[in-house]
Amino acid sequence: MSESKGVHEYLLALIQSRKFGPQVIARKVLPAKESMKADVTPSLTVQLRDHLKKQGIDKLYSHQQHALELIKAGHDIVAATPTASGKSMIYNLPVMDMLLSANPGNSLYIFPLKALAQDQLRVFNSFTYLLPQSRKVYGAIFDGDTSPYTRRRIREESVPVLMTNPEMLHLSLLPYHGNWVHFFKDLRFVVIDEVHTYRGVLGGHMAWILRRLQRICSYYGSNPQFILLSATIGNPGELAEKLTGRKVTVISENGAPSAEKHVVLLNPWDSAAYTASQLLEASIKRGLRTIVYTQSRKMTELINLWTRPKLGDKENMLSSYRAGFLPEERREIEARLTSGELLGVISTSALELGIDIGDLDVCILVGYPGSIMATWQRGGRVGRNMRESAIILIGQEDALDQYFMRQPEDFFARKVESAPLNPFNTAIMEQHLHCGCAELVLRKGEPLLESDEIATALKSLTDKAVLLQSADGATWFSSRKYPQRHVSLRGGGTQLSIINSESGEIIGEVDSSRAMKECHPGALYLHRARTWVVASLDFEAREVVVSEQSPSWFTRPMSNKNTTILGCEKQTMSFRGRVSFGPLRVTEHVTGYQKRNNSSQKLIATYPLDLPEQTIETVGLWLDIPAVIKETMEEEKYHFMGAIHAVEHAMIALFPLLILCDRNDIGGISCPLHDETEEATIFVYDGHAGGIGLCEEAFGRIDELLTETSRLVSSCSCENGCPSCVHSPKCGSGNRPIDKIACLRLLELLLETPSGEVAEFTHTEPVTLDKNLAIDVVSTQDTSTKVQPDGLSVLPERYGVFDLETIRSADEVGGWNRAEKMGISVAVVYDSALDGCVTYLEHEISGLIQHLQKLELIIGFNNKRFDNQVLSGYTNINLNKLPTLDLLEQVSDHLGYRLSLDRLAEHTLGEKKTADGLQALAWYKEGRIDLIQKYCRKDVEITRDILHFALENGYLLFQNKAGKVVRLPLNLEKPIRRILKK
C-alpha cells in the first residue's frame, strides 16, 4: 500500500467508523494547485544560474522571482507565503549573488529557534562550492551552543554569513559590537525568518533589538537591506514595518504548487486528548508519518503516555517534543524525525516553525490552535513533496473550539488574522533604551529619540537615574555596563532546573512564572511519558526537585487576582456599555491547589500554598454596565455577579477569533460595583507587562467582540454553563460564581440599542490617574443584590433537622466506610411540629427511626453519606429513600467542594460549634452523656438556623482561602419542592 493510498484508506476508515464517523462535523478537500513560474532573472551571476540548472531549476516560482527583482532594486521586502513555498530561496539567492560579485559583503540571518539555523546552514552550504575555495567557511552558526573556541574562530576569520537568534544578537553581538567591527561595517543583508512569530512580548523586544542593530550599523557606516519571511498573516507589511521601523514592500502571492489536502473537523464524544491518542494509534499502525499538536506540555505527555503501550513493536517510533526538554533531547528527536526513524511525534507549538522534520502524512490538532494562521501553519507540515495528506482538528470543550464545531463554515471561510505588535510598550522600550545607551551613548537629536513615546521613556529613565544625563544635557550614559543580561526577551523570567531527587540529574527546565502554577510543591509534573511529583520549589536556588511517582490524580492551581486602574487613555460607547482603555496594575497570588481524580476529575482534596505574589503593570479595557441594567436584573431575580463573571470568560475565550493571540495572553476580572467607575465593571487586560497591543486592538473592535460573545453563549446547548461557553480552564476562583442564564439576560440588555433619551451612567468623567482601587476577582459577595425568595413557606408542616454522635471513631472500626459499626451515643431531632428538640440515646434508636419516618422532610448536614450509614447498623430500612435534604450535598454541588458546618455557621450566623466529633468521643469514654447531648442539640439548632437563613436570603456566607467573606448562592426551594413531589 502506497503512503498516499494509506492516507485515503485512513480517512475512509475514520469516516465509516461507527464510533468516529458520527463525530465528524465537517470535511473539506483543499484541491491541488498548479505552480506559477517565471524565468530566472538574468541579473543573477552566471555561476548561480548554472547551479540552479544543475539542480533542475530552470524557472523560479513567481513569488521568488518577484522578490529577487525587488531585492535587486534595493527594496526591503517581506514575503508572506504558506509553509513549504520555497521562501529560503528568496534570501539565499541574493546573498550568494552578492558573495559571487566583485564586491562581496556580510549577511546576518536571524531565526527564532536554534534548530532552524541548523537546517538553513545545511541549505546554504549546498551553494558554497561555487565560491572561491581560498576561504574554508562562508556560513556559521553563532548561538548559545557554539563553543568559545568556535566563536573566536568565527570572529577572527570574518565569516561573511552569520546565523543567529534574537537572544544572541541581544546578549552577545550588540553589547560587544567592538569585537565585530569588520562584520557590521560591511553588513549588506539582514534576513529575518518566521517573522509572524515576532508578535506580543517577543515582537516588542525584537522591534527594539532591530533598532539597536540599525543604530550600530549606522555608527559603522552601513545600511543593510532587510529581507523578511513570514507565514501567511493578515498584516505582513504593517508587522514588518513596526519591527524594522522601515518602509517594506509586501509579496503575498504564492506561486508554489500544493497537493490535495483533506481537512476534517471532529467533535469528540470522549476527551479530545483521548480521541487524539486513538487516531494517532491508528495512523502509526498504518505506517503513516503523523504529527499531533497539543495546547499544553501536560497534554503532550499524557497522549504519549496513553498511546505508546498500544503500539506493540512500534512503541519506540513515537515521541513527545516540547519546550522544557534538554537541548540534546530535542536534537535527538529532530534527527530521528528527519531520518524517518520516528513515525509519530506529539508536540506543543515548539514544532510549528519550519524545522525540517521530513515528509509527514497526517496532522492531528488537539484543539483549535487559537488562530487560523497557526492552524494552516501547523497543517502545512503535511503533504510536502506533493503527496495527499490530512489535517484533523479535534474540538475541545473550549468556547472557541465549540464555536467552530457549531459553525464549521465560518472556520473554512475565515481569513488569517493580523499579528499585533506594540513597539512602544513602555516596559520593553525602557529596557532597550537602557541597553542601547550602554552600547552607544544616546545623543539629543539622534533619529531614535524623535517620537513622543520614546522621549517620555527617556525622561522616565533619567528621573530614575537608570540613564545619567551629561552636564550640558546633550548626552545620556548608562548606569550599568551590561544591562542586556537583565532583559528576558520571551517574557519567561528566570529559568529553573527540574532535578530528579534520587539521581540529582537535571531532567528539564521551567521558567519562574510557569513554576508558580505548574511546579509548586505537590504539583504533578509530566516528562516524556514519566510522572513526577514536585517535592520542593526554591526560587533562590533556581531548582525544582521532583520524585518519580505514578499517582491516580492530577493537580490544578488556585489563585486570586487584584487590579488597580492607573489611568484612562480612550473611552467610547458600545451599545449600552461604556468601554475604556488604559494602564492597569494586576497582582496574582497562587494560594493553593486541588488534587483531582484522573478518570472522574472529581475533587479529592485542596491544599494551601505559601508563594510570593506576582505583580505586573499592563494595559487593558474595561466595560462599564449601566446601573439600570443591574437593577433590572436584580428585580428579575438574576444572579448579577454570576452574569458578569460569565460574560468576562466568554469575551476572553473569543479574543483569538478577532486578534492573533493565545487565550493565555489575556486575563480578566469582574466587579459588581467599582468605586471609581461607580458601575459594575468587567476588566480584560494584556497578560504581559506593559501590554502587547491585544486589548488596544480589541478596543477598536469592541462591538464585534460583544456581538460574537452573545452569539457564542446563546448557541451553546448546555443549561447552566460549560467549558464550551462560559467556563474557563484558568479561572482562579474555579468558575464560581457562574450563571449562564443570567449571562444571556445581561447580554440581551447590554446589546439593546440605547434610547438616547436619558444618560444611563451616573459617573461620566473618565477615570483619572492614581485612584488605586483593588478589585478581588474571586469575590462572590455582591452586597448590592438582595435575593428574597419565598422564605420558609416552602417547608412542609412537619419537617425535622437531625444529627447524631458516635460511640467509636473511624479508626476504631477500620475506616469511614464501616460507619455502621460506629454506634450511636446520642441523636437529636428538631421537630417543627413541636418547635423543639427530642433527644435519643442508644437504647432508644428504634424510637428515633420511627420519628424520622413520620417527618415529611428530613434535613441534615452530611446525613446521607454519614448519619444514615451509622443508623443502618440499627435497621434494615433504607433511610436514603426517606424524603431527605442534605445541606452539605447542596453546598458541595453549588460550590464544587465541601465546607464544614462550623465554617458556614461562623460567617452566616456569627456562631461557632461548641465542640467537635473527637471531643464527643472523649466525653463518651468519660461517661459525660450530658455534654454530648448539649453539643449535639447545639449542632442541630445551628443546622436548622443555617437552613432558615438560606431559605430567607438565598445564600450562605463563608470565608474563602483569600480571607474574603463571600456569598454562596443557595436556592434550596427547588430541591425541597423536588423532594416533596416524590
N, C-alpha and C positions, 0 to 999 in steps of 0.2 A: 504493500500500500504506500503510495507516494505521500509526502508530507502534506501537499496541497489537498489531496483526497482525504487525508486524515482530518483536516480542519472541517471539510464538508460533512464527513461522517459524524464527527464530534457534535457539530451543531444540529444535525438531523436527529441524533440520539437525544440531545438535550430537549429539543422541541417536541419530540414524540414521547418523551418520558412521561409516565403517569404522574410522577411526583413533580418534576421540574417544568413540564410543558405548561400547566396552568399558571405557573408563577411568572412566565414570560409575559411582560406587559406590552412590549413593542419591539419590532425588528425593523432594521433598515439596512439596505445594501448600498454602500458607497461605491459607485461604479469605478472601474478602472479608468485612468486618464492618460491620454497620449502626451508625449513630451512636446514642448515647443523649443526649437533650437535656432541658433544663429551662428554664422561663420565666426571663427576665432578672429579677434581684432588683429589686423596686420601690424598694429603698433607694438605688439609683443616682440621680444627678441627672437631671432631665427632659432636659436638653441631651444628656447622654451616651446615654440610652436612644433619643432621636430619632436621634442619629448612627448608632447600631447599626442601626436600622430602615432608614436610608438606604443602609447597606451591605448590606442584605438579611439582616440578622441579627436575627430576632425571638426566637430561643431560643439559649441557650448550651449547650455540651457539659456533661454532668453534672459532670465534674471541675472545669470552670471555675466553674460556679455554686456548687459546694460550697466551693471555695477562696474565692470572694468573700464568702460568708456568714461563714466563719471569720475572714477578714481584717477584715471589718466589726465582728466581735465582739471584735477586739483580739488575736487569737492570732497567734503566729509560726507559719508553716507551711512545709512542704516538699512540693512537688508532684513526684512521680516517675512520669512517664508517657512513652510512647515518643516517638521523633522525629516531628515533624510533627503533634503533637496539640494545637497551639494554646496552648502554655504562655505565650507572650508576652502574651496577653490577660489572664492571671491577675494580672500586675503592672501592666500599662498601665492597665487599667480602674480599680483603686483609686487609683492615682496621679493619673489625670485627674480622678476624682471628688473627690479631696482638693483639687486645684488649682481646681476649679469651685465649691468650697464657700466659705462666708463666712470661713473661717479657713484659707487655704492655707499650706502649708509646703514643705519641701525633700525631695528624694529623691536617693539615691545608687544608681546602677546599676553593678554590678561584673561585668565579663566577663573570661574568661581570655585572650581574644585581641582585638587591636585591630579586626580585621575584623568581629567580632561586634558591637562597638559601632557601627560604621558602618551595619550592617544595621538595628540596632534604633533608631538615631536616625531613619532614614527611616520606620520604622513609627510611632514616637512622634510625629513631625511631622505624620503624617496626621490626628492628633487636634487639633492645636493651633489650628486655625481656630475651635474652639469657645471658646477662651479670649479674655479681653479683649485687644484689639489694641494697647493702650497699651504693652505690652511686646513688643519685637521678637523676642526669643529666649527660649524656655522650656526648651529642652534643648540641651546642648552636650557635645562630647567633650573630655575632658581626658586626653591621653595623651602619649607621647614625641614624636609627630609634630605636636602642637599648638604653633604658633609662640609666642614670648614675648609678642608683641602680643596675640594671641588669648587667651592665658592671663590677661593683665592685664584684658582686657575682660570675661572671664567672672567674675572676682572683683569687679570694680567694678560690674557690672550685676546682681550677685547672681542669676545664673541658677539657677532652682529645681530643675532636674533635671540632674544631673551624671553623665556616663557615663565610666567609667574602668576600669582593670585593677589587679590586685594590686600591680604594681611602682610605679605612680604613687601609689597610696594609701600605700604604704610609704615611698617616697622623697620625695614632694612634699607631699601633703595632710597627713599626720600630723606630720611633723617641723616643718612651717610652719603648724600649726593656728592660730596667732595671726593669720594673714592670712585665715582662713576662719571667723572667729567667727560672722559672720552666718549662715553655712551650717550649722555644727554645732549652734548653739543652737536651731535650729528644724528639725532633721532628723527627719522623720516615718517614712520608709521606707528600709530598706536592702534592695536587690534583688540577689541573688547567682545568676547564671545558670550552667548547666553545673556544678552542684555536684559531680557524680561525678568531675570532673577533679581535685578538691582532695583527693587521697589521696597517700600516700607523702610525699616531701620537700616538694612544693608544698603539700600539705594541712597538714603540720605548720607551715609558715610562715604559711599563710592563717589557721589557727586563732589564731595569736598576733597577726596583723595585726588580726583582728576583735576580739580582746580589747583591743588598744591603741585601736582605734576607739571601742569602748564606753566605755573609760576617759575618753577625751577628751570624748565626748558627755555623760557624767555630769558632768564638770568644768564644762561649759557649760549643764548643766541639762536636757538632753534624754534621751529613752529611746526610740530609734526601734524600729519594728516590723520584723521580718525576714521577707522573702519569698524562699524558696529554691526553685530549679528544678533538676531532675535528670533524667538518663536513668533507665531502669528498672534499679535495683540491688537487691541483697538486703537492705540495711540503711539505707534513706534516713533514717529517724528517728535512728538511732544516729550516722550520719555527720554529719547536720545539728547534732545536739546537741554532738558533740565539736568541731565547727567553731566554733559560736557560744557554747558554754557555757550555753545556754538550753534550756528545755523547748519542744519543737517538735511541732506536730500534723502527721501524715502524711496526704497524699492520694495514693493509688496506683491507684484505679480509673480506667479510661480510657474516656471517652465518645465519643472521636473515631472516625470511620469509617476503614476501610482497604480498599484494593483487593486483588485476588488477587495473590499473590506466589509465584513459583516458587523453590525452594531446591534447588540441585544440588551434590552433593559429588563431586569428581572427583580421582582418584588418578593422576597423570600418568605416562606412560612416559618422556617427556623431563623436563628440569628444570621445576620449577614456573614459573620466570620465563619460559622459552622458550614453554611452553604458554600462559601468560597473554598473551604477545605475539601468538600465533596467534589466540586467542579475541578479543583486542582488535581485531586487524586485521579479522576477520570482522564484528564488531559495527559498527565505524565505516564499513566499506564498505556496510553495510545502512542507514546513516543513523541508527543507534541511539546515543543520548547515553549515554556509558559512563564510569564511574569505576573505576579499578584502585587497590586499596590494597596496598602492599608493606610488608615488615618493615624495610627499611633504605633509606637515602639512595642507596647504591650500586645496589641493585636497581632503584629508581625510574628512575635514569638509564640503566641497561642496557636495560630494557624500552622506554624511549623511543627509545634509540639503535637497537635492533633493529626497531622497528615503523614508525617514520616513513618509511624508504625504501620500504616496501611499499605505502604508501597512495596513491601517484600524486598526483592533484590534490588529495587531502585531507590531504597531508602536514602542512600548516600548521594543520590542525584538531585536532592532538594536541599536548599539552604535559605536561611533568613539573611537579610542585609539591611543595616540601618545605621544611623548616627549612634555613637556610643561604643561601636566596635573599635578595637585597636587597629591602627593603620595596617599592620601586617595581615590581620584577619580580612580586612576589606580587599587588599590587593590579591590575596589568595582566592577569594570568591570571584572577583572580577576576572582573574585569569582562567578559572575553571568554567566560567560562563562563556568567555570568548572561545575557548578551545572546544566547547561542546560537552565537556565532562559533566557539567550540571545540566539537567533538563528543566529544572524549575527554580525560581527564586521568589521569595516573599520580601517585599521591600516597602519602606516608607518612601517619601519623596526623594530620598537620597539617590535613587537610580532614575529620577525623572529626566535629568540632563543627559547630554549626548555622549556619555561614556560608551565606548564600543564594547558591547556585550554579545555581539554576534547576531544572527538572524533568529527572530522569535516568531511563533505562530499564533499564540493566544495571549491576550492581556485581560486579566480579571481585575476590575476595580471594586474594592470592598468599600462601598460608599462613594457618593459623588465627591470628586476631588476638591470641590469648593469653587471651581471656576471652569468655564468652557475651555479656556486656554490650557489649563492643566490637564483637562480630560483628553484633548486631542494631542497634547504633548506626550502624555503617557501612552495613549493609544498609538502614537506614531512609532513606538518601539517595535511594533509587529508589522509584518508584511513588507519588510525591506527585500531587496532583490526580486521585486515584482512577484511575490508569492501571495496567494489568497490567505487571508488572516481574519481573526475575530477579536472584537472587543466586547466584553460582557460587563455591564455596570450593574452591580448588586446594590439595591437600595437598603439603607439602614433606617432605623426608626428616628432619623433626624428630620427636622422640619423641611429643610431644603431638599433632601433626598426624596421625601414623600411628595413634595410639591411637584417634582419632575415625574415621579411614578404616577401621579394622578393626571399630569398634563404632559405626556411624552412628546406631543407635537411641539410644545414650547422648547423642550430640550433640543430637538433636532433643528429648530428654526433659529435658535438664539445665536447671536453674533458673539465673537470673542470680546472679552472685557478690555477696558483700558487699565493700564497699570498706574496706580497712584504713586506720586513721588513728591515729597516736600523737601526741597534742598535748603529751605530756611528754617528747619527745625532748630529751635533756639539751643537746646542742649547739645545737639550734634555740631551745630555751627560754631559754638563757643569752644568745643573740644578741638576742632580742626583749625580754628584761628590760632589757638594756642600752639598747636603742632606746627602750623605754617610759620608762625613767628619764630619758633625755635630753629626752623630750617633756614629761613632768611628773614632778617628783621623787617617788620612792617613799616611802610613809609606813607605818610599822608599824601593823598593824591594818586596812589597807585590804583590800577583798574579794579583790583579785587575788593577795594573798600568803598566802591561808589554807591552801592544800594543803601537804602534807609535801614533795612533789616540788619545788614552787616554793621553799619555804623552804630546801631543800638547795642548789638552784641559786643562790639569793640569797647564801647563805653562801659558796659557791664563788667567785662574782664579787667578793664583798667581800674574801675572802682573797687574791685575785689583784690587788686594787686596781683592778679594772675599774669597780667601783662604790665610791664613797667614803662611808663612814657618818659621820653627824654626831656631835658630841661627846656628845650625850645618847643616842645610839643609836636615835633615833626616825625618822630620815630618811636616805635614800640619794640621792647625787648621781652623775651620770655623769662619768667621767673624760674623755670625749670629747664634743664638741658635736654632731657628726652621725655617729654610728656606723652609721646606716642605709646609708650609702654602701658599707660594707664587708660587707654581707649580700647574698648571691646567693640569690634565692627559689627558683630552679628547679634548684639544685644543680649548675649547669654550670661555675661558676668564671668566670675571665676569658675574655672573647671575643677571639679573634684574627682579624685580617683576612687573607683569602686574596687574594694580589696576583699579577697577570699580570706575569711577569718582563720581557716585551717592552714593554708599554704602560704599566706601572705602575698599571693600573686595578684597583680592588677588585672581584673577581668573586663574593665570598661571605664567609661568616663560619663559624667553628667555635669551640667552647669548649675551654678548655685541657685538660680531661680527655679529650675525644674526640681532640684533636690528637695525643696520645701514640700512639694506635693507628691513626688514620686519616690523619694528616698529618705523620708522621715523615719525615725525609729519605729519598727513594727511593720513597715511597708513591705509588700510583696514585690520583688524585682525579678524580671524575666530576662534571660540572656542566652540566646542560641539553644532553645529548647530545654533549658535548665531553669529551675525556680530557686530563688534565694529570698531569705527574709533579712531585712536590714536590722543589724544589731545596734549600730550607733552611727550618728551623723555629727561630724566635727568640722565646722567651718574654718576654724583657725588652722587645723592640720590639713585641711582640704581633703578629707578622707570620708568615705562611706564604707563601713565594714559590714559584710554580709556573710550569712551562713547558708549552705545549701540545704533546702528542705522541700517537701512535697505536700503542702497543706491543701485542704479541700475548700479553701476560702481565698478571696481576694480583698484588697483594701481600697478605700475611697476617702480622700481627704475632705475635711470640712473647714470652711473659712468664713470670716466676717470681713466686710468692707465698709470704709467710711470715705466720704468725699467732701471737699471744700471748694466752693466756687471762688476763683481768683479774678474773674472779670468777664465782661461780655463784649465781644467784638462785632457780632452781627445778630440781627433779630428779624424775624418775618412771621407772617401768619400762614398756617397750613390748615385749611378747612376751619374748624372752630378752635384749633390749638395754636398756642404761641410757641415758636421754636427759636431758641437762642444758640449761639456758638461762641466758645471762648475757652480760656485756660482753666484747668481743674487740678486739684491735688487729691490723689487717691491713695488710701492706705489699706493694705490687705494683711490679714493675720490668719495664718493656718492654726486653728485652735484644737484640732483633734482629727481622728479618722475613724472610719467604720470598717468592721470586718463583715463581709457578706459571703453567703454560700455560693460556690462556683456554679452549681446547677440551677438552683432556685432564685439566686440573687437576694434571698431574704437576709435581713439584718441579724447578725449573730451577737455583736457587741459594739459598743462605742468607747473610744479611749481618748483622753485629753492629751494634748501636746503642749510643750513649752518652747515655742520657736519665736525668733525675732520677727517683728513686723517688717513689711516691705512697703516703702512709700515711693510713688513716682509723681512728678508733675507732668501733666499731659494736656491734651485738648479734647473737647467733647461737645456734643449738642445736648440740649435738654428741652423736653416737651412739657409745657405747662398746660394743664387741663382746667378749663373754667370751673369755678365753684358751682355754677348752676348744673353742670353735668354731674358732679359729685353728689349734689343734693338730690337730683332726680334719681340717681341710682340708689341712694340710701332710702329714699321714700319708697322705692320699689323693692326694697329688701335684698339688694345685690351686695355681694362681698366686694367692696371697692378696692381694698388692698390686694386681694387675690386677682382682681381685674388688671390693675396697673402692672403688677408683677408679671402676669401672663403676657401683656402687651410688650413689655420690655423684652422678654425672652423671644417672642416671635419676631420682633424688629431685628434683633441681633442675628437670629437664625437666617434672615433674608438679606442681610448685608452683602454676602458674597454674590447674590443674584444681580446686584447692581454695580458692585465695586470689586475689583480684583483683590481679594484678601482671604485670609483664613478666619473662620469663626473665632478662633482663639486670639486673633489680633484685636478683638473688640470686647469691652466689658460693659456692664450696666448696673444701675442702682435705681430703686424705686422709692418714693417717699409720698405718703398720703397727704402730708401738709408740710410745705417747705417754708421756713421762716423768712427767707429773703424774697422768693418769688410770690409768697403768700397764696400759693395754689398747690394742688397735687402736681408732682413733677416726676418725669421719667428721664433719667440720665443715661446716655450712651457715650462711651469715650474710647479713644485710641488706647490700646493696651501697652503702649511703649512710651518711654519718657520723651517729652517734648512733642509728641504727636507725629504721625507719619502720613497725614493727609487724608485718612479714611473718612473721619467724621466731617471734615470740611467739605469733601466731595458729596457725602450723603446729605449735608445741609442743603445743598443746591438741588437735591432730588427728593426732598422730604415728602412731597405729595405722592410721588410714585412709591416710596417706601411704605407709607401708611396704607395706601390702596392695596398694595401687594400683601401687606400684613393681614388686612381684613380678609382678603381672598384666601390666604393660606389657612387661617383659623376656621373660617366658615366652611371650607371644603373638606376638612378632616372629619371622618365619620365617628370619632370617639365621643363619649358623652362628657367626661369630666376633665379632659386634657391628657395628653400623652407626649412622648418624645417626638412624634410626628408633627406636633403643632406648638404647644406652649411649655413643654418641659425641656429643661436644659441639662445636659450631662455635666456641666461645670458649675451649676448653681451652688453657691457656698452655703445656702440655707436648706439644701435638699429639696428644692421645688416646693417650699412651704412659705406662705400660703399661695396656692394657685387656684383660680376659679375660671374655667373656660367659658361657662355660661355668662358670667359677669363680664368677662373679657369681650365677648361678642357684643353685649349690650353697650359697653363703653365705646367700642369701635364704631358701632352704629350711630351713637350720639355724636361722637367726635367728628365723623366724616360727613355729617349733615352740612348743608350749605348755610353759613351764618346769615341771619336775617338782616344784620346791619342796622337794626333799629336801636339796640342798646349795646353798650360796651359790656362784654362778658367778663373782663378781667378787672379786679379791684386795684391791682398794682400795675401801673402802666410804664413806669420807668425801668430801663434796663438795669440789670444787676451791676453794681459798681465793684471796684477792686477792694479786696481785703475785708469782706464781710465775715469770712471764716466760719461757715456753718458746716458741721459734720452731720452726715446722714448715714444711718445704720441700715445696710441692705437687708439684714436678716430680721429686722424688727417686724413682727406681725401684729403689733398693737396699734390699731387705728383708733385713737382715743376719741375721734370726732364721730365715729359710727356707733349709733345706739340701736342695736338689734333688739326688738321687743316681741318675741314670739308669744304664743297664747298662754304662756306661763304653765302653771301646774294643772290646768284643766284637762290636759291630755292624759293625765294619770287616771287609772281606774279607781273605783270607790274603795276597793281594798287592795292595797299593794304592800309589800314588805321589803325592808332592807336587812340584809343578812350577812353575818361574819362569824368566824369560829377561830379558836386557838387549839393547837395540837398538844398531845402528851409527849410525843417523840419528835426528834429532828430528822431531817432528810438523811444525815449521815448515819443516824442510828438504825434506820430501816433499809439502808442500801441505795439511797438516791431518791430524787424528786419523783421519778417515775413509779415509785412504790408508795405514793401518798396514802393509799387505802390502809396502810399498816401504821400510820402515824397516831391514830386515836384522837379523840376529841376531849379536851378538858372542859371547855366552855363554849357555848354557842349563844348568840344573841340575835333576836329578830325584832326590828321595829315594825309594828303593825299599824297601818294608817287608820284602820277601823277603831283601834284602841287609843291611837295617838300616844303610844308608849311602847316601851321595850319589854320583851319577855326573854328570860334567861333560862337556858337548858344546860344541865350537867351531863356527864357521860351516860349515866343510867337512865336519863330522860330523852335520849336521842330519838326513840320511836315517836314521842310526842312532837319533837322538832319536825320530823319528816311529815307527820300529819298536818302540822301547822303550815308548812310550806305548800302542801298540796291544796290547801284551802285558799291560798292567795291568788288573785287574778294576775299579778305580776310580781316577780322576784327580782330585786336589784342587789348587786354585789360589786365587789372590786376584785377581779381575778377569780370570781366564783366558778366560772365554767371550767377553767383549767386546773384549779387547785381545790377550792372548797368542796365542789361536787365530787371530786375524786376522793377526798378524805371521807366524805359521807358515804361513798359507795362501799366502804368497809362495813357498813351497818345495815345495808338494804340492797335488795335486788332491783329496786325501782330505778329506771333510767332518768336520773334527775335532770339531765340536759334536755329532756323532752318537755319539762315544765316551762311555762312562759317566763323566760329569763332575760334580763338585760345586764350584761357585764360591762361596767363603766370602763374598766381597763381596756377591754377589747375595743370599745368605741374610741377611746383616746388613741390607742395604737393604730387603728385603721385610719384615723384622720391625720395623725402626725407622722406615722411611719416608724415610730419606735415607742417604747413603753416609758411611762412616768410613774413614779411612786405616789401613793396616796398622800404621803407627808409633803412631797414637793408641791402637789396641787393645793392641798389644804393651806399651807403656809401663805401662799400668794393670793389664793382665791378667797379664803375665809379669814385670814390673819390668825390661824390656829395651827398648832403643831400636835402631832400624835404624842400621847403621854408615855409611850414605851414602844417596844418592838417585839417581834416574834421570839427572839433569843431570850429577852427578859422574861417573857411569858413562860417559856420552858423552864427557866431557872426558878420562877415563882412556884411552878407546879411541883418541882422537886422539893421546895421548901414548905409545901402544903398551903401556900397563900392563895387559895382559890378566890378569896375576896378581891385581891388585887387584880387577878386575871379578869374577873367579872367586870370590874370598874374600867379596865383598859379596853376590853372587847366592846363594852357598851359605848365608850367614847368613840371608837373606830366606826361603829355603826352610825352614830349620830353625825360624825364627820362625813361619812359616805352619803347619808341622807341629805345633809346640807349642801354637799357638792352637787348632788342630783338636782336639788331645788334651784340652786344658783344657775346651773347650766340651762334649765328649762325657762327660768325667768329672764336670763340675759343673753342666751345664745352663745356663750363662750365660757371657758375657764381660764385662769391665769397661772402661769408658771415662769420660772426664771431659766432662761436658756444658758448655754455654756459661756456666752459672752457677757453674762451678768445682767442681761436685759430682761425685765419683767414683760412678758409678751402674752398676747391673747391666743388661745387655741379655740378657733371657731368650732362649736359642738352643737349641732342641731339634733337633739335627741327625740324630737317629736316624731320624725319619720320612722326610726327603728321601733319606737314604742307602739305606734299605730300598726306597723307590720306584725309585731309580736302578738298584739291583742287580736288581730284578724284571724290568726291561726287558732 
